[in-house]
Amino acid sequence: MVEKVIDLLKARLGISTSKRDDILDLIISGIVSECKNTHGIILNEEDDDHILFVLDWATWKYKHPEGGTIPRSIDLRLKNLIIQKECAADG
């Protein structure tokens, strides 16, 4: 997932060098890890919706290093992923 998102994230942020790759990698990995470990969501790097979700959340996290409340659009998408996971588990 990191490989697919990092170039998109750099393009969105206007970063053309690799100097910030370590922090961007950590942000993306942290989002994927949080989805898996906290919410039980396994993100699929072949799913464009998942890539865009991680891209949007990583963009927000990069621009808001102090944290805070995530934007409603990202929160709603996270909740939708949780609901989809639960519906798939119920059959």
VMD Tcl script that draws the C-alpha trace (Angstrom):
set ca {
  {0.00 0.00 0.00}
  {2.84 2.39 0.85}
  {4.38 2.11 -2.59}
  {1.10 2.92 -4.32}
  {0.17 5.84 -2.08}
  {3.51 7.58 -1.49}
  {3.95 8.86 -5.06}
  {0.35 10.08 -5.16}
  {0.81 11.77 -1.79}
  {4.02 13.48 -2.89}
  {2.30 14.73 -6.05}
  {-0.64 16.06 -4.06}
  {1.65 17.83 -1.59}
  {3.95 19.19 -4.30}
  {6.98 17.26 -3.01}
  {9.46 16.40 -5.76}
  {12.37 14.98 -3.74}
  {12.72 11.90 -1.57}
  {13.80 13.82 1.55}
  {10.35 13.50 3.18}
  {9.82 9.85 2.19}
  {10.56 8.52 5.68}
  {7.85 10.61 7.35}
  {5.38 9.97 4.51}
  {6.07 6.24 4.76}
  {5.42 6.35 8.52}
  {2.16 8.24 8.06}
  {0.87 5.80 5.43}
  {2.02 2.73 7.38}
  {0.43 4.12 10.53}
  {-2.92 4.56 8.80}
  {-2.85 1.03 7.37}
  {-1.82 -0.33 10.77}
  {-4.53 1.61 12.61}
  {-7.17 0.34 10.21}
  {-6.03 -3.24 10.77}
  {-5.23 -3.24 14.49}
  {-7.85 -0.82 15.80}
  {-10.75 -1.28 13.40}
  {-10.12 -4.76 11.97}
  {-10.08 -3.46 8.40}
  {-7.64 -5.00 5.95}
  {-7.05 -2.44 3.22}
  {-6.64 -3.76 -0.31}
  {-4.03 -1.99 -2.40}
  {-5.89 -3.05 -5.54}
  {-9.06 -1.21 -4.44}
  {-9.06 2.38 -5.70}
  {-11.43 3.45 -2.91}
  {-8.98 2.17 -0.31}
  {-6.06 3.92 -1.98}
  {-7.95 7.21 -2.13}
  {-9.05 6.80 1.51}
  {-5.44 6.33 2.67}
  {-4.28 9.17 0.39}
  {-6.85 11.60 1.79}
  {-6.16 10.62 5.41}
  {-2.37 10.78 4.89}
  {-2.69 14.23 3.29}
  {-4.66 15.45 6.29}
  {-2.22 13.89 8.78}
  {0.77 15.45 7.02}
  {-0.82 18.88 7.06}
  {-1.97 18.52 10.70}
  {0.98 17.00 12.60}
  {-0.48 18.22 15.88}
  {-3.47 15.94 15.39}
  {-7.01 17.03 16.06}
  {-10.36 15.89 14.80}
  {-10.18 14.26 11.40}
  {-12.42 15.76 8.73}
  {-15.96 14.46 8.60}
  {-15.50 13.06 5.09}
  {-12.61 10.84 6.21}
  {-14.45 9.81 9.38}
  {-17.55 8.82 7.39}
  {-15.48 6.78 4.95}
  {-13.79 5.00 7.86}
  {-17.19 4.22 9.40}
  {-18.42 2.93 6.04}
  {-15.41 0.61 5.82}
  {-16.19 -0.66 9.33}
  {-19.83 -1.27 8.38}
  {-18.79 -3.08 5.17}
  {-16.43 -5.29 7.18}
  {-19.17 -6.15 9.67}
  {-21.70 -6.88 6.91}
  {-19.22 -9.17 5.16}
  {-18.61 -11.02 8.45}
  {-22.36 -11.52 8.94}
  {-22.65 -13.05 5.49}
}
mol new
graphics top color blue
foreach p $ca { graphics top sphere $p radius 0.5 }
foreach p [lrange $ca 0 end-1] q [lrange $ca 1 end] { graphics top cylinder $p $q radius 0.2 }
display resetview
